[in-house]
Amino acid sequence: MTRSRAQLTALLALLAAVPGTADALNLEIQGQLLVASPTEAGVVFFGVSREIAFDDVVTRRSTAEIRTPEDRSGIVRLDLGRPVAPASVWVAVDLATGDFATVSPSGVVNQSDTFLGGGVGRAPSGNGVISDLRAQAEFLVVRPAVGSWTLTLGDGSPEDADGLADGQLAAPLDQMIPLAGAPPPTLDFLTGDVVLLVDPRTLEIVVSRIAGGAL
């Protein structure tokens, strides 16, 4: 049995309308560039590197930068201005969809979707908080089509919501720093939020997306 031209046209239109058939976000390292595609709205580039000097002093660098396409190619580039550190991990998150991609110079990314400890939840005050059993972490929250916010946190630091050096971090959502053009962060998480953590010591990445009724 053969399909008519009208049937084939209808089938192709149906497939084009199915969510998830679009190309997935891709992230590559090209020299000193991070290159993400395809994207219409742009991406947040988020990464952490550990650089060891000749005297064994470790320098940690964190990056959180927004870039938008320069043309209709859907390609976005971030020039780091220096070679990508061998010990580094990188994430790109689409500003419109929340889709994300990861990459590292080694080709291996230690990625999980599970936080250590409480993870995304609420503090005793009722405000949104990210709890994790680590000494240090870099956090990023992306709310598609709204904005993105970041926070650097150390256990027991003034920004640590529990105020204690107890081996646990508590990153309050409402204290996060807006990236370019974002409004101030809200008090609580919303369905669809993308929450990321990078451990600067192990370079492990945790990525979680808030589902309906998750909190």
FENPE-V599431 format. One record per backbone hydrogen bond with DSSP energy under -1.0 kcal/mol. CO is the residue of the C=O (numbers start at 1). NH is the residue of the N-H. Records with the same first field share a line. If there is no record, write none. Layout:
CO=NH  NH
//
This chain:
4=8
5=9
6=10
7=11
8=12
9=13
10=14
11=15
12=16
13=17
18=21
26=37
28=35
30=33
32=80
33=30
34=78
35=28
36=76
37=26
42=95
43=67
44=93
45=65
46=91
47=63
48=89
49=61
51=59
53=56
57=53
59=51
61=49
63=47
65=45
67=43
74=39
76=36
78=34
86=88
87=50
89=48
90=103
91=46
92=101
93=44
94=98
95=145
99=94
101=92
103=90
104=107
109=111
110=205
112=207
119=131
121=129
123=126
127=123
128=173
129=121
130=171
131=119
132=134  169
135=155
137=153
138=198
139=151
140=196
141=149
142=194
143=146  147
147=143
148=179
149=141
150=177
151=139
153=137
154=157
157=160
160=163
164=166
169=132
170=161
171=130
172=175
173=176
177=150
179=182
187=128
190=193
193=210
194=142
195=208
196=140
197=206
198=138
199=203
204=199
205=112
206=197
208=195
210=192
211=214
//
